[in-house]
Amino acid sequence: MHSLDGHKIVVASHNAGKLREFADLMAPFGIEAKSAKEYGLPEPNETGTTFEENAYIKAFAAAKATGLPALSDDSGLCVDALGGAPGVYTANWAEAPDGSRDFGMAMQRAEVALQEIGAVDPAQRKGRFVAVICLAFPDGAAEYFRGEVEGTLVWPPRGELGFGYDPVFVPDGFEKTFGEMTAEEKHGWKPGQPTALSHRARAFQKFAQARLDLARSGVK
């Protein structure tokens, strides 16, 4: 396992929502992070068929280009009734004809697909958000951290605080959608909740614990 000398890291993403989330998550750890966009790096083609493969493609490209460790995630919504779709193609479902991403359209597409198969009861609308964080180094080494959160899809969308499919996803044990939750509610901990709530925060929690364990071991 590699150390993070100098506490400098590249966040290999151009997604403003993800960058905000990573900034919130990394702030308590004193990690200096800049985005791939700030370094003028292009977005690599995500040709993988798993979250792990796509996360590595993005992280290693940034690490190789900057000579710094790079952190990336690949995440998506997996709906049971849709055979796990959209899955690794979650962002593709939001691609508009002009090349931009329209997640309102993507949420509508998911809802239409559920309606077409008669999935109207909450029990038929179960799924999960999955996030895989990859920490890649310029030499090609990589570490992976996976987080998942189970929930139910609702309609119509509720809330404007999140991004992506957040407004239609209610995590198990809650009544609010991710789109109705503040960053603290979505990413934080609370009494009786031993782990973070969101998929990305759960993956990051594993990343942070691994870094802490490494520091305690004295590895430089």
C-alpha positions in Angstrom: 0.0 0.0 0.0 1.4 3.4 -1.0 1.5 6.4 1.2 0.1 9.9 0.3 3.3 11.9 0.7 2.6 15.6 1.0 -1.1 15.0 1.2 -1.6 16.2 -2.3 -4.1 14.4 -4.5 -5.9 14.8 -7.9 -9.6 14.3 -8.0 -10.0 12.7 -11.4 -13.5 14.1 -12.2 -15.0 17.0 -14.1 -18.4 16.4 -12.5 -19.2 19.5 -10.3 -21.5 17.6 -8.0 -18.9 14.8 -7.4 -16.2 17.4 -6.8 -18.3 19.1 -4.2 -18.9 15.8 -2.5 -15.3 14.9 -2.5 -14.3 18.3 -1.1 -16.8 17.8 1.8 -15.5 14.3 2.5 -11.7 15.2 2.3 -11.8 18.4 4.3 -11.5 16.8 7.7 -8.3 14.9 6.6 -6.2 17.8 5.6 -5.8 16.5 2.1 -5.0 19.1 -0.6 -7.1 18.2 -3.6 -7.3 19.7 -7.0 -9.5 18.5 -9.8 -8.4 17.1 -13.1 -10.1 20.0 -14.7 -7.9 22.4 -12.8 -4.9 20.6 -14.3 -6.4 20.9 -17.8 -6.7 17.2 -18.2 -9.3 15.7 -20.7 -11.9 13.2 -19.6 -10.8 9.7 -20.7 -13.2 7.4 -22.4 -14.8 5.1 -19.8 -14.6 1.8 -21.7 -14.9 -0.5 -18.7 -17.8 -2.9 -18.0 -17.5 -2.6 -14.2 -17.4 0.3 -11.7 -13.8 -0.8 -10.8 -12.5 -0.7 -14.4 -14.0 2.7 -15.1 -12.7 4.2 -11.8 -9.2 3.0 -12.6 -9.2 4.4 -16.1 -10.0 7.8 -14.8 -7.7 7.7 -11.7 -4.6 6.3 -13.5 -4.9 8.7 -16.4 -4.8 11.6 -14.0 -2.0 10.1 -11.9 0.1 9.4 -15.0 -0.4 12.9 -16.3 0.4 14.8 -13.1 2.8 12.5 -11.3 0.5 12.7 -8.2 -1.8 10.2 -6.6 -5.2 10.4 -8.1 -8.6 9.6 -6.7 -11.6 8.8 -8.8 -14.9 7.1 -8.4 -17.3 5.4 -10.7 -20.8 5.2 -9.4 -24.3 4.4 -10.5 -27.8 3.4 -9.8 -28.7 -0.3 -10.1 -32.4 -1.0 -10.1 -33.4 -4.6 -9.4 -36.5 -4.6 -11.6 -34.5 -3.3 -14.5 -31.9 -6.1 -14.3 -29.4 -3.8 -12.6 -29.7 -1.0 -15.2 -28.6 1.6 -15.6 -25.6 0.4 -13.6 -22.2 1.5 -15.2 -24.3 3.3 -17.8 -26.0 5.6 -15.3 -24.4 8.7 -16.8 -25.1 7.6 -20.3 -28.8 7.6 -19.6 -28.5 11.3 -19.0 -26.8 12.1 -22.3 -28.7 14.7 -24.3 -28.5 15.2 -28.1 -26.3 18.2 -27.7 -23.8 16.3 -25.7 -24.7 17.7 -22.3 -26.2 15.6 -19.4 -29.8 16.0 -18.4 -30.5 14.0 -15.3 -34.1 15.1 -15.3 -34.4 13.2 -18.6 -32.5 10.3 -17.1 -34.8 10.0 -14.1 -37.8 10.1 -16.5 -36.3 7.3 -18.5 -35.9 5.1 -15.4 -39.5 5.9 -14.4 -40.8 5.0 -17.9 -38.9 1.7 -17.8 -40.4 0.9 -14.4 -43.9 1.8 -15.5 -43.6 -0.3 -18.6 -43.1 -3.4 -16.6 -45.7 -2.5 -14.0 -43.3 -1.8 -11.2 -45.5 0.6 -9.2 -45.4 -0.8 -5.7 -42.4 0.2 -3.5 -41.4 -3.4 -3.1 -41.0 -3.6 -6.9 -38.8 -0.5 -7.1 -35.8 -1.5 -5.0 -32.3 -0.8 -6.0 -29.0 0.6 -4.8 -26.5 3.3 -5.4 -23.0 1.9 -5.8 -19.7 3.8 -5.7 -16.2 2.4 -6.2 -13.3 4.7 -5.3 -10.0 4.0 -6.9 -6.8 5.5 -5.6 -4.2 5.2 -8.4 -0.5 6.1 -8.4 1.8 7.1 -11.3 3.4 3.6 -11.2 0.1 2.0 -12.0 -0.6 0.6 -8.5 -4.2 1.0 -7.3 -6.4 0.5 -4.3 -10.2 0.1 -4.4 -12.9 0.9 -1.9 -16.6 0.0 -2.6 -19.7 1.5 -0.9 -23.4 0.7 -1.5 -26.7 2.0 -0.1 -30.0 0.2 -0.6 -33.2 2.1 -1.2 -36.4 2.6 -3.2 -37.1 4.7 -6.2 -40.0 7.2 -5.9 -41.8 9.4 -8.3 -42.1 12.4 -8.8 -38.6 13.6 -8.0 -38.2 15.4 -4.7 -35.6 17.9 -3.6 -32.9 20.0 -5.2 -30.0 19.5 -2.9 -28.3 16.6 -4.5 -27.4 15.8 -8.1 -27.9 13.0 -10.6 -30.7 10.6 -9.6 -30.7 11.8 -6.0 -34.2 13.2 -6.1 -35.8 9.8 -6.9 -33.9 7.7 -4.4 -35.0 7.2 -0.8 -32.4 5.2 1.2 -33.7 2.4 3.4 -34.8 3.6 6.9 -35.4 7.2 5.8 -38.3 9.2 4.4 -36.3 11.9 2.5 -34.8 11.4 -0.9 -31.1 12.1 -1.3 -32.2 15.2 -3.1 -33.9 16.5 0.0 -30.9 15.9 2.3 -28.2 18.3 3.2 -24.5 17.3 2.6 -24.2 16.6 6.4 -27.3 14.4 6.4 -26.2 12.5 3.3 -22.5 12.0 4.1 -22.4 12.1 7.8 -22.9 9.7 10.7 -25.5 9.8 13.4 -26.2 7.9 16.7 -27.3 4.3 15.9 -25.8 4.6 12.4 -22.4 2.9 12.5 -21.4 3.9 9.0 -21.9 6.8 6.6 -25.2 7.0 4.7 -24.4 7.7 1.1 -22.6 5.1 -1.2 -19.8 7.6 -1.9 -19.3 8.4 1.7 -19.3 4.7 2.6 -16.6 4.1 0.0 -14.7 7.1 1.3 -15.0 5.9 4.9 -13.2 2.7 3.8 -10.5 4.8 2.0 -10.0 7.0 5.1 -9.8 4.0 7.4 -7.2 2.4 5.2 -5.1 5.6 5.2 -5.4 5.8 9.0 -4.3 2.2 9.4 -1.4 2.9 7.1 -0.3 5.9 9.1 -0.5 4.0 12.3 1.7 1.3 10.9 4.4 3.8 10.3 4.7 3.3 6.5 6.2 6.3 4.7 
